[in-house]
């Protein structure tokens, strides 16, 4: 499981917002007759969505504040099912013994 860095998300949102702004600016150069036939609503919606996302991201902390949970796999093949590994933290079952639990995100101790 990898981390998503705030700066990367901000850069991506800014890039999408810039594309939408370019589409809007191009649409605005056309005649009123063209504007009546061709809608630019999707670009307006995308620009607003990215603007809202950037405001939301500004309020997020820059560091990872999630508590790191450690767990271990309990092997159980008593029922003959393919789901033989159980997370000791959330008790969910998995087919494979991953380095983390795909259900709760706990890091597995080996």
N, CA, C and O atoms as a GROMACS GRO file, in nm:
protein
  440
    1UNK      N    1   0.085  -0.117   0.000
    1UNK     CA    2   0.000   0.000   0.000
    1UNK      C    3   0.089   0.123   0.000
    1UNK      O    4   0.174   0.138   0.088
    2UNK      N    5   0.073   0.209  -0.096
    2UNK     CA    6   0.155   0.328  -0.105
    2UNK      C    7   0.083   0.449  -0.048
    2UNK      O    8  -0.036   0.445  -0.017
    3UNK      N    9   0.159   0.555  -0.034
    3UNK     CA   10   0.105   0.680   0.017
    3UNK      C   11   0.074   0.773  -0.099
    3UNK      O   12   0.140   0.768  -0.202
    4UNK      N   13  -0.024   0.856  -0.082
    4UNK     CA   14  -0.057   0.960  -0.177
    4UNK      C   15  -0.009   1.091  -0.115
    4UNK      O   16  -0.048   1.126  -0.003
    5UNK      N   17   0.075   1.163  -0.188
    5UNK     CA   18   0.128   1.288  -0.136
    5UNK      C   19   0.038   1.403  -0.177
    5UNK      O   20  -0.006   1.412  -0.291
    6UNK      N   21   0.013   1.491  -0.081
    6UNK     CA   22  -0.076   1.604  -0.101
    6UNK      C   23  -0.032   1.688  -0.221
    6UNK      O   24  -0.115   1.733  -0.300
    7UNK      N   25   0.099   1.711  -0.234
    7UNK     CA   26   0.150   1.794  -0.344
    7UNK      C   27   0.116   1.734  -0.480
    7UNK      O   28   0.085   1.808  -0.574
    8UNK      N   29   0.121   1.602  -0.490
    8UNK     CA   30   0.088   1.536  -0.617
    8UNK      C   31  -0.059   1.554  -0.653
    8UNK      O   32  -0.093   1.578  -0.768
    9UNK      N   33  -0.146   1.543  -0.553
    9UNK     CA   34  -0.290   1.560  -0.577
    9UNK      C   35  -0.319   1.705  -0.615
    9UNK      O   36  -0.399   1.732  -0.705
   10UNK      N   37  -0.254   1.799  -0.546
   10UNK     CA   38  -0.273   1.941  -0.578
   10UNK      C   39  -0.229   1.970  -0.721
   10UNK      O   40  -0.300   2.038  -0.795
   11UNK      N   41  -0.113   1.918  -0.761
   11UNK     CA   42  -0.064   1.939  -0.898
   11UNK      C   43  -0.162   1.884  -1.001
   11UNK      O   44  -0.188   1.947  -1.103
   12UNK      N   45  -0.215   1.765  -0.974
   12UNK     CA   46  -0.310   1.702  -1.068
   12UNK      C   47  -0.439   1.784  -1.077
   12UNK      O   48  -0.490   1.805  -1.186
   13UNK      N   49  -0.491   1.829  -0.964
   13UNK     CA   50  -0.613   1.911  -0.964
   13UNK      C   51  -0.589   2.042  -1.038
   13UNK      O   52  -0.676   2.088  -1.114
   14UNK      N   53  -0.473   2.104  -1.017
   14UNK     CA   54  -0.441   2.228  -1.086
   14UNK      C   55  -0.432   2.207  -1.237
   14UNK      O   56  -0.476   2.292  -1.314
   15UNK      N   57  -0.377   2.094  -1.279
   15UNK     CA   58  -0.366   2.064  -1.422
   15UNK      C   59  -0.504   2.044  -1.484
   15UNK      O   60  -0.530   2.094  -1.594
   16UNK      N   61  -0.591   1.971  -1.416
   16UNK     CA   62  -0.727   1.948  -1.467
   16UNK      C   63  -0.804   2.080  -1.472
   16UNK      O   64  -0.876   2.106  -1.568
   17UNK      N   65  -0.787   2.161  -1.369
   17UNK     CA   66  -0.854   2.293  -1.363
   17UNK      C   67  -0.806   2.380  -1.478
   17UNK      O   68  -0.887   2.450  -1.540
   18UNK      N   69  -0.676   2.378  -1.509
   18UNK     CA   70  -0.622   2.459  -1.619
   18UNK      C   71  -0.679   2.415  -1.754
   18UNK      O   72  -0.707   2.499  -1.839
   19UNK      N   73  -0.695   2.285  -1.773
   19UNK     CA   74  -0.754   2.234  -1.898
   19UNK      C   75  -0.897   2.282  -1.911
   19UNK      O   76  -0.939   2.326  -2.019
   20UNK      N   77  -0.973   2.275  -1.803
   20UNK     CA   78  -1.113   2.320  -1.805
   20UNK      C   79  -1.119   2.470  -1.833
   20UNK      O   80  -1.203   2.515  -1.910
   21UNK      N   81  -1.031   2.547  -1.770
   21UNK     CA   82  -1.030   2.692  -1.792
   21UNK      C   83  -0.997   2.726  -1.937
   21UNK      O   84  -1.053   2.820  -1.994
   22UNK      N   85  -0.907   2.648  -1.998
   22UNK     CA   86  -0.872   2.669  -2.138
   22UNK      C   87  -0.992   2.641  -2.228
   22UNK      O   88  -1.018   2.714  -2.323
   23UNK      N   89  -1.065   2.533  -2.197
   23UNK     CA   90  -1.184   2.499  -2.276
   23UNK      C   91  -1.290   2.608  -2.263
   23UNK      O   92  -1.355   2.645  -2.362
   24UNK      N   93  -1.307   2.661  -2.143
   24UNK     CA   94  -1.404   2.768  -2.120
   24UNK      C   95  -1.364   2.894  -2.197
   24UNK      O   96  -1.447   2.956  -2.263
   25UNK      N   97  -1.235   2.931  -2.189
   25UNK     CA   98  -1.187   3.050  -2.259
   25UNK      C   99  -1.205   3.036  -2.409
   25UNK      O  100  -1.244   3.132  -2.476
   26UNK      N  101  -1.178   2.918  -2.463
   26UNK     CA  102  -1.196   2.895  -2.606
   26UNK      C  103  -1.344   2.904  -2.644
   26UNK      O  104  -1.378   2.964  -2.746
   27UNK      N  105  -1.430   2.846  -2.562
   27UNK     CA  106  -1.575   2.848  -2.589
   27UNK      C  107  -1.627   2.992  -2.588
   27UNK      O  108  -1.715   3.028  -2.666
   28UNK      N  109  -1.571   3.073  -2.497
   28UNK     CA  110  -1.618   3.212  -2.484
   28UNK      C  111  -1.580   3.299  -2.603
   28UNK      O  112  -1.638   3.406  -2.622
   29UNK      N  113  -1.484   3.256  -2.684
   29UNK     CA  114  -1.445   3.334  -2.803
   29UNK      C  115  -1.542   3.316  -2.919
   29UNK      O  116  -1.537   3.391  -3.016
   30UNK      N  117  -1.630   3.217  -2.910
   30UNK     CA  118  -1.723   3.189  -3.020
   30UNK      C  119  -1.844   3.284  -3.016
   30UNK      O  120  -1.866   3.356  -2.918
   31UNK      N  121  -1.920   3.280  -3.123
   31UNK     CA  122  -2.038   3.364  -3.136
   31UNK      C  123  -2.150   3.314  -3.046
   31UNK      O  124  -2.147   3.201  -2.999
   32UNK      N  125  -2.246   3.399  -3.023
   32UNK     CA  126  -2.362   3.363  -2.941
   32UNK      C  127  -2.439   3.248  -3.003
   32UNK      O  128  -2.489   3.161  -2.932
   33UNK      N  129  -2.448   3.246  -3.135
   33UNK     CA  130  -2.517   3.138  -3.206
   33UNK      C  131  -2.448   3.003  -3.177
   33UNK      O  132  -2.515   2.903  -3.151
   34UNK      N  133  -2.315   3.002  -3.182
   34UNK     CA  134  -2.238   2.880  -3.153
   34UNK      C  135  -2.262   2.838  -3.007
   34UNK      O  136  -2.283   2.720  -2.979
   35UNK      N  137  -2.258   2.933  -2.917
   35UNK     CA  138  -2.275   2.903  -2.774
   35UNK      C  139  -2.412   2.843  -2.745
   35UNK      O  140  -2.427   2.762  -2.653
   36UNK      N  141  -2.513   2.883  -2.822
   36UNK     CA  142  -2.646   2.827  -2.803
   36UNK      C  143  -2.651   2.681  -2.848
   36UNK      O  144  -2.727   2.602  -2.792
   37UNK      N  145  -2.569   2.645  -2.947
   37UNK     CA  146  -2.568   2.509  -3.000
   37UNK      C  147  -2.476   2.416  -2.921
   37UNK      O  148  -2.506   2.298  -2.902
   38UNK      N  149  -2.363   2.469  -2.875
   38UNK     CA  150  -2.261   2.388  -2.810
   38UNK      C  151  -2.249   2.428  -2.663
   38UNK      O  152  -2.221   2.543  -2.631
   39UNK      N  153  -2.272   2.332  -2.577
   39UNK     CA  154  -2.264   2.357  -2.433
   39UNK      C  155  -2.121   2.342  -2.382
   39UNK      O  156  -2.045   2.259  -2.432
   40UNK      N  157  -2.088   2.420  -2.285
   40UNK     CA  158  -1.956   2.412  -2.220
   40UNK      C  159  -1.977   2.379  -2.072
   40UNK      O  160  -1.887   2.400  -1.989
   41UNK      N  161  -2.094   2.328  -2.039
   41UNK     CA  162  -2.129   2.302  -1.899
   41UNK      C  163  -2.034   2.204  -1.832
   41UNK      O  164  -2.000   2.221  -1.715
   42UNK      N  165  -1.990   2.101  -1.905
   42UNK     CA  166  -1.898   2.003  -1.846
   42UNK      C  167  -1.768   2.069  -1.803
   42UNK      O  168  -1.714   2.036  -1.697
   43UNK      N  169  -1.717   2.162  -1.884
   43UNK     CA  170  -1.593   2.232  -1.848
   43UNK      C  171  -1.616   2.322  -1.727
   43UNK      O  172  -1.531   2.329  -1.638
   44UNK      N  173  -1.730   2.392  -1.723
   44UNK     CA  174  -1.763   2.476  -1.606
   44UNK      C  175  -1.772   2.389  -1.480
   44UNK      O  176  -1.720   2.427  -1.374
   45UNK      N  177  -1.837   2.274  -1.491
   45UNK     CA  178  -1.852   2.184  -1.377
   45UNK      C  179  -1.716   2.132  -1.330
   45UNK      O  180  -1.690   2.127  -1.210
   46UNK      N  181  -1.630   2.093  -1.424
   46UNK     CA  182  -1.498   2.039  -1.389
   46UNK      C  183  -1.411   2.148  -1.323
   46UNK      O  184  -1.340   2.121  -1.227
   47UNK      N  185  -1.418   2.270  -1.377
   47UNK     CA  186  -1.341   2.381  -1.318
   47UNK      C  187  -1.386   2.408  -1.175
   47UNK      O  188  -1.303   2.428  -1.086
   48UNK      N  189  -1.516   2.408  -1.153
   48UNK     CA  190  -1.570   2.432  -1.018
   48UNK      C  191  -1.533   2.316  -0.924
   48UNK      O  192  -1.497   2.339  -0.808
   49UNK      N  193  -1.541   2.194  -0.974
   49UNK     CA  194  -1.506   2.077  -0.894
   49UNK      C  195  -1.359   2.082  -0.850
   49UNK      O  196  -1.328   2.055  -0.734
   50UNK      N  197  -1.270   2.118  -0.942
   50UNK     CA  198  -1.127   2.124  -0.909
   50UNK      C  199  -1.098   2.241  -0.815
   50UNK      O  200  -1.013   2.229  -0.727
   51UNK      N  201  -1.167   2.353  -0.832
   51UNK     CA  202  -1.151   2.467  -0.742
   51UNK      C  203  -1.193   2.427  -0.600
   51UNK      O  204  -1.123   2.458  -0.503
   52UNK      N  205  -1.305   2.357  -0.589
   52UNK     CA  206  -1.351   2.310  -0.458
   52UNK      C  207  -1.254   2.208  -0.398
   52UNK      O  208  -1.228   2.210  -0.277
   53UNK      N  209  -1.201   2.120  -0.481
   53UNK     CA  210  -1.106   2.019  -0.434
   53UNK      C  211  -0.978   2.086  -0.382
   53UNK      O  212  -0.925   2.046  -0.279
   54UNK      N  213  -0.930   2.187  -0.452
   54UNK     CA  214  -0.809   2.257  -0.408
   54UNK      C  215  -0.833   2.328  -0.275
   54UNK      O  216  -0.744   2.330  -0.190
   55UNK      N  217  -0.951   2.387  -0.257
   55UNK     CA  218  -0.982   2.450  -0.127
   55UNK      C  219  -0.986   2.346  -0.016
   55UNK      O  220  -0.939   2.371   0.095
   56UNK      N  221  -1.042   2.228  -0.045
   56UNK     CA  222  -1.046   2.119   0.052
   56UNK      C  223  -0.905   2.073   0.088
   56UNK      O  224  -0.875   2.051   0.206
   57UNK      N  225  -0.819   2.058  -0.012
   57UNK     CA  226  -0.683   2.011   0.010
   57UNK      C  227  -0.601   2.109   0.093
   57UNK      O  228  -0.511   2.068   0.167
   58UNK      N  229  -0.631   2.238   0.081
   58UNK     CA  230  -0.558   2.339   0.159
   58UNK      C  231  -0.573   2.314   0.309
   58UNK      O  232  -0.481   2.343   0.387
   59UNK      N  233  -0.687   2.261   0.350
   59UNK     CA  234  -0.715   2.240   0.492
   59UNK      C  235  -0.659   2.109   0.546
   59UNK      O  236  -0.661   2.088   0.667
   60UNK      N  237  -0.610   2.021   0.460
   60UNK     CA  238  -0.557   1.893   0.505
   60UNK      C  239  -0.416   1.909   0.561
   60UNK      O  240  -0.339   1.992   0.512
   61UNK      N  241  -0.382   1.832   0.663
   61UNK     CA  242  -0.244   1.838   0.713
   61UNK      C  243  -0.148   1.779   0.610
   61UNK      O  244  -0.186   1.697   0.528
   62UNK      N  245  -0.023   1.823   0.616
   62UNK     CA  246   0.077   1.776   0.520
   62UNK      C  247   0.135   1.641   0.556
   62UNK      O  248   0.194   1.575   0.470
   63UNK      N  249   0.120   1.598   0.678
   63UNK     CA  250   0.179   1.472   0.720
   63UNK      C  251   0.073   1.364   0.737
   63UNK      O  252  -0.046   1.392   0.747
   64UNK      N  253   0.120   1.241   0.740
   64UNK     CA  254   0.032   1.126   0.761
   64UNK      C  255  -0.003   1.119   0.909
   64UNK      O  256   0.086   1.105   0.993
   65UNK      N  257  -0.131   1.129   0.941
   65UNK     CA  258  -0.172   1.129   1.081
   65UNK      C  259  -0.242   0.999   1.121
   65UNK      O  260  -0.291   0.986   1.233
   66UNK      N  261  -0.246   0.904   1.028
   66UNK     CA  262  -0.310   0.776   1.057
   66UNK      C  263  -0.223   0.694   1.152
   66UNK      O  264  -0.101   0.684   1.133
   67UNK      N  265  -0.285   0.637   1.251
   67UNK     CA  266  -0.214   0.549   1.342
   67UNK      C  267  -0.172   0.423   1.266
   67UNK      O  268  -0.251   0.364   1.193
   68UNK      N  269  -0.047   0.384   1.284
   68UNK     CA  270   0.004   0.265   1.216
   68UNK      C  271  -0.039   0.142   1.296
   68UNK      O  272   0.005   0.122   1.409
   69UNK      N  273  -0.124   0.060   1.237
   69UNK     CA  274  -0.177  -0.059   1.303
   69UNK      C  275  -0.093  -0.179   1.260
   69UNK      O  276  -0.064  -0.196   1.142
   70UNK      N  277  -0.053  -0.260   1.356
   70UNK     CA  278   0.022  -0.382   1.326
   70UNK      C  279  -0.064  -0.503   1.359
   70UNK      O  280  -0.139  -0.504   1.457
   71UNK      N  281  -0.051  -0.604   1.277
   71UNK     CA  282  -0.130  -0.725   1.294
   71UNK      C  283  -0.048  -0.842   1.242
   71UNK      O  284   0.068  -0.826   1.206
   72UNK      N  285  -0.110  -0.959   1.239
   72UNK     CA  286  -0.044  -1.076   1.183
   72UNK      C  287  -0.152  -1.167   1.126
   72UNK      O  288  -0.269  -1.159   1.164
   73UNK      N  289  -0.110  -1.253   1.033
   73UNK     CA  290  -0.203  -1.346   0.971
   73UNK      C  291  -0.215  -1.472   1.055
   73UNK      O  292  -0.115  -1.526   1.103
   74UNK      N  293  -0.337  -1.518   1.071
   74UNK     CA  294  -0.365  -1.645   1.137
   74UNK      C  295  -0.405  -1.742   1.027
   74UNK      O  296  -0.505  -1.720   0.958
   75UNK      N  297  -0.328  -1.849   1.010
   75UNK     CA  298  -0.358  -1.946   0.905
   75UNK      C  299  -0.465  -2.042   0.956
   75UNK      O  300  -0.454  -2.097   1.066
   76UNK      N  301  -0.570  -2.059   0.875
   76UNK     CA  302  -0.680  -2.147   0.914
   76UNK      C  303  -0.736  -2.214   0.790
   76UNK      O  304  -0.803  -2.150   0.709
   77UNK      N  305  -0.708  -2.343   0.774
   77UNK     CA  306  -0.762  -2.416   0.659
   77UNK      C  307  -0.859  -2.525   0.704
   77UNK      O  308  -0.879  -2.624   0.634
   78UNK      N  309  -0.919  -2.505   0.819
   78UNK     CA  310  -1.006  -2.608   0.876
   78UNK      C  311  -1.136  -2.630   0.798
   78UNK      O  312  -1.192  -2.739   0.800
   79UNK      N  313  -1.184  -2.525   0.728
   79UNK     CA  314  -1.312  -2.540   0.658
   79UNK      C  315  -1.296  -2.576   0.510
   79UNK      O  316  -1.396  -2.592   0.440
   80UNK      N  317  -1.173  -2.589   0.461
   80UNK     CA  318  -1.150  -2.623   0.322
   80UNK      C  319  -1.177  -2.509   0.226
   80UNK      O  320  -1.176  -2.530   0.104
   81UNK      N  321  -1.201  -2.392   0.277
   81UNK     CA  322  -1.227  -2.274   0.195
   81UNK      C  323  -1.094  -2.217   0.143
   81UNK      O  324  -0.989  -2.241   0.202
   82UNK      N  325  -1.100  -2.142   0.036
   82UNK     CA  326  -0.978  -2.081  -0.017
   82UNK      C  327  -0.933  -1.962   0.067
   82UNK      O  328  -0.817  -1.922   0.059
   83UNK      N  329  -1.021  -1.905   0.148
   83UNK     CA  330  -0.987  -1.790   0.232
   83UNK      C  331  -0.927  -1.843   0.362
   83UNK      O  332  -0.997  -1.861   0.461
   84UNK      N  333  -0.795  -1.867   0.359
   84UNK     CA  334  -0.730  -1.935   0.469
   84UNK      C  335  -0.656  -1.845   0.568
   84UNK      O  336  -0.611  -1.892   0.672
   85UNK      N  337  -0.642  -1.716   0.538
   85UNK     CA  338  -0.569  -1.626   0.626
   85UNK      C  339  -0.664  -1.527   0.690
   85UNK      O  340  -0.744  -1.462   0.622
   86UNK      N  341  -0.654  -1.515   0.824
   86UNK     CA  342  -0.741  -1.424   0.896
   86UNK      C  343  -0.654  -1.317   0.962
   86UNK      O  344  -0.554  -1.348   1.026
   87UNK      N  345  -0.694  -1.191   0.948
   87UNK     CA  346  -0.624  -1.079   1.011
   87UNK      C  347  -0.652  -1.082   1.161
   87UNK      O  348  -0.768  -1.091   1.202
   88UNK      N  349  -0.546  -1.074   1.242
   88UNK     CA  350  -0.565  -1.078   1.387
   88UNK      C  351  -0.627  -0.949   1.440
   88UNK      O  352  -0.676  -0.946   1.553
   89UNK      N  353  -0.625  -0.842   1.360
   89UNK     CA  354  -0.680  -0.714   1.406
   89UNK      C  355  -0.830  -0.702   1.375
   89UNK      O  356  -0.911  -0.680   1.466
   90UNK      N  357  -0.866  -0.718   1.247
   90UNK     CA  358  -1.007  -0.698   1.209
   90UNK      C  359  -1.082  -0.830   1.187
   90UNK      O  360  -1.204  -0.830   1.168
   91UNK      N  361  -1.010  -0.941   1.189
   91UNK     CA  362  -1.067  -1.076   1.176
   91UNK      C  363  -1.128  -1.104   1.039
   91UNK      O  364  -1.207  -1.198   1.023
   92UNK      N  365  -1.092  -1.023   0.939
   92UNK     CA  366  -1.137  -1.049   0.802
   92UNK      C  367  -1.048  -1.157   0.741
   92UNK      O  368  -0.934  -1.176   0.781
   93UNK      N  369  -1.104  -1.228   0.644
   93UNK     CA  370  -1.031  -1.336   0.578
   93UNK      C  371  -0.975  -1.290   0.445
   93UNK      O  372  -1.028  -1.201   0.380
   94UNK      N  373  -0.865  -1.355   0.405
   94UNK     CA  374  -0.801  -1.326   0.277
   94UNK      C  375  -0.751  -1.456   0.217
   94UNK      O  376  -0.723  -1.553   0.288
   95UNK      N  377  -0.739  -1.458   0.086
   95UNK     CA  378  -0.689  -1.574   0.015
   95UNK      C  379  -0.537  -1.584   0.025
   95UNK      O  380  -0.481  -1.693   0.028
   96UNK      N  381  -0.470  -1.469   0.031
   96UNK     CA  382  -0.323  -1.464   0.035
   96UNK      C  383  -0.277  -1.390   0.160
   96UNK      O  384  -0.351  -1.312   0.219
   97UNK      N  385  -0.153  -1.416   0.198
   97UNK     CA  386  -0.094  -1.347   0.313
   97UNK      C  387  -0.015  -1.226   0.264
   97UNK      O  388   0.105  -1.234   0.242
   98UNK      N  389  -0.084  -1.115   0.247
   98UNK     CA  390  -0.024  -0.991   0.200
   98UNK      C  391   0.064  -0.929   0.308
   98UNK      O  392   0.066  -0.975   0.422
   99UNK      N  393   0.138  -0.824   0.269
   99UNK     CA  394   0.217  -0.749   0.367
   99UNK      C  395   0.127  -0.657   0.450
   99UNK      O  396   0.173  -0.599   0.550
  100UNK      N  397   0.003  -0.642   0.411
  100UNK     CA  398  -0.094  -0.560   0.483
  100UNK      C  399  -0.232  -0.624   0.465
  100UNK      O  400  -0.252  -0.704   0.374
  101UNK      N  401  -0.322  -0.589   0.552
  101UNK     CA  402  -0.460  -0.641   0.540
  101UNK      C  403  -0.536  -0.554   0.440
  101UNK      O  404  -0.542  -0.432   0.459
  102UNK      N  405  -0.594  -0.612   0.336
  102UNK     CA  406  -0.667  -0.531   0.239
  102UNK      C  407  -0.799  -0.477   0.294
  102UNK      O  408  -0.863  -0.393   0.230
  103UNK      N  409  -0.839  -0.523   0.411
  103UNK     CA  410  -0.966  -0.478   0.469
  103UNK      C  411  -0.948  -0.361   0.566
  103UNK      O  412  -1.023  -0.264   0.560
  104UNK      N  413  -0.848  -0.369   0.655
  104UNK     CA  414  -0.830  -0.264   0.755
  104UNK      C  415  -0.701  -0.185   0.737
  104UNK      O  416  -0.682  -0.082   0.801
  105UNK      N  417  -0.611  -0.232   0.650
  105UNK     CA  418  -0.487  -0.161   0.623
  105UNK      C  419  -0.375  -0.188   0.721
  105UNK      O  420  -0.270  -0.125   0.713
  106UNK      N  421  -0.396  -0.279   0.814
  106UNK     CA  422  -0.292  -0.309   0.913
  106UNK      C  423  -0.168  -0.366   0.846
  106UNK      O  424  -0.177  -0.447   0.754
  107UNK      N  425  -0.051  -0.322   0.894
  107UNK     CA  426   0.076  -0.376   0.846
  107UNK      C  427   0.100  -0.510   0.915
  107UNK      O  428   0.090  -0.520   1.037
  108UNK      N  429   0.132  -0.611   0.837
  108UNK     CA  430   0.148  -0.745   0.893
  108UNK      C  431   0.290  -0.768   0.945
  108UNK      O  432   0.388  -0.738   0.877
  109UNK      N  433   0.299  -0.820   1.065
  109UNK     CA  434   0.425  -0.856   1.128
  109UNK      C  435   0.455  -0.999   1.085
  109UNK      O  436   0.369  -1.086   1.093
  110UNK      N  437   0.576  -1.022   1.041
  110UNK     CA  438   0.612  -1.158   0.996
  110UNK      C  439   0.688  -1.230   1.100
  110UNK      O  440   0.726  -1.345   1.080
   0.00000   0.00000   0.00000
